[in-house]
């Protein structure tokens, strides 16, 4: 095949480094924004944290995907060295970069009251290591015990086989330990707090907790017997088999089950950093109801004031005043200009981020105004990313980045922004309602059911259809699973 040349025209989309930086910043929640800014402060010496700001000289934020050729970093060509223009960097009126934090003049006191909560605590392994340090063990047993503690998962379970721990000790610690010796120390560690730690499975975990309470009455003794001999029947809620096997009545079984459900299935989940259920949520927005009028303010406490370093500006002024300009000085000036440009782009991106967040949240507020006013989930309207994108003029991907991992605090609680997005469902009258409304009604039906005879998916479907919702049984099952509601048989209580 002969070689040839051809001329072609192509239309391509390219993202500038500044656009990529903005998109990444949009995804960062307020809780992590301060850390991101600290990283930029460490990488760019021309950027520094300041206290006083002047908004007059800050340029209006550019369009979301507007790009200018001069924004790209210079490559340090000879022509650039010979034609360095630093007038825009040393002008007297541009000493400060404008305030991008969007403070709310209606709530000036929030600047002092909005704080980011944090907790300082030890992890599960630190807690176990402290208890291990209080035991009197020789060096050999201490190495074995430390290996066992190190093999415990964050939720408190010891899922590594005894034979595997034995191999680890032989190859890593040069300790030849028998399985009996390891098992003896495992049983010793199982006496540590929290109760149930170092269990190999759920059954052993619950039994370890009950053994510590065995002197608290007959119900505890019955719970130990059920978990020891009828564990499968208990997990499948085959209570009739348990009653026949232990010869107990409904009241006795109810007391025993109450003892079991008070136990923790994940003993390590309540200790230290692994307790995700109790981790703090830092809201990105606050919505206040002032005399029936809803107002939004942005949590700006995590965004410190930024400005261009005065030292770098002074270097450029010294260069501008000097008469002798050799190549080394020009290279230094090019470096300073690049760093100042990067600092300006970063501050501009932060400002665009804050304005994009406010624009998106304001639109969500207007769309779901009734919910923010009343807190009633049944008043929520169907809303998808496209609806917000069309109203704000932003791209759908941009709205998605804003909604991802962001929280809003209202008088009714703190919600993820994703919570307000839902598909639509038709009623008998042809009206479109939010699936969130249907899920709320489904949840209320399950809460109000007779626990001895819980409602099946078929019955739930009939009740929803009676209320005017066109819904299939498989859709009800899907919504039930999304709400983490078990099937009727597992919801049965005595």
Secondary structure as UniProt FT lines:
FT   HELIX           17..27
FT   HELIX           30..43
FT   TURN            45..46
FT   STRAND          47..49
FT   TURN            56..57
FT   TURN            64..65
FT   HELIX           69..71
FT   HELIX           78..82
FT   HELIX           87..90
FT   HELIX           92..94
FT   HELIX           105..107
FT   TURN            108..109
FT   HELIX           110..113
FT   HELIX           124..133
FT   HELIX           139..150
FT   TURN            154..155
FT   HELIX           162..168
FT   HELIX           169..173
FT   HELIX           179..189
FT   TURN            190..191
FT   TURN            195..198
FT   HELIX           202..211
FT   TURN            212..215
FT   HELIX           218..229
FT   HELIX           231..235
FT   TURN            236..237
FT   HELIX           239..246
FT   HELIX           250..261
FT   HELIX           267..270
FT   HELIX           272..274
FT   HELIX           276..278
FT   STRAND          285..290
FT   TURN            291..292
FT   STRAND          293..298
FT   TURN            301..302
FT   STRAND          306..308
FT   HELIX           310..321
FT   HELIX           327..367
FT   HELIX           369..374
FT   HELIX           377..379
FT   HELIX           385..392
FT   HELIX           396..403
FT   TURN            404..405
FT   STRAND          407..410
FT   TURN            411..412
FT   STRAND          413..416
FT   HELIX           417..420
FT   STRAND          424..427
FT   TURN            428..429
FT   STRAND          432..434
FT   HELIX           435..447
FT   TURN            451..452
FT   HELIX           457..466
FT   TURN            467..468
FT   HELIX           473..482
FT   TURN            483..484
FT   HELIX           488..491
//
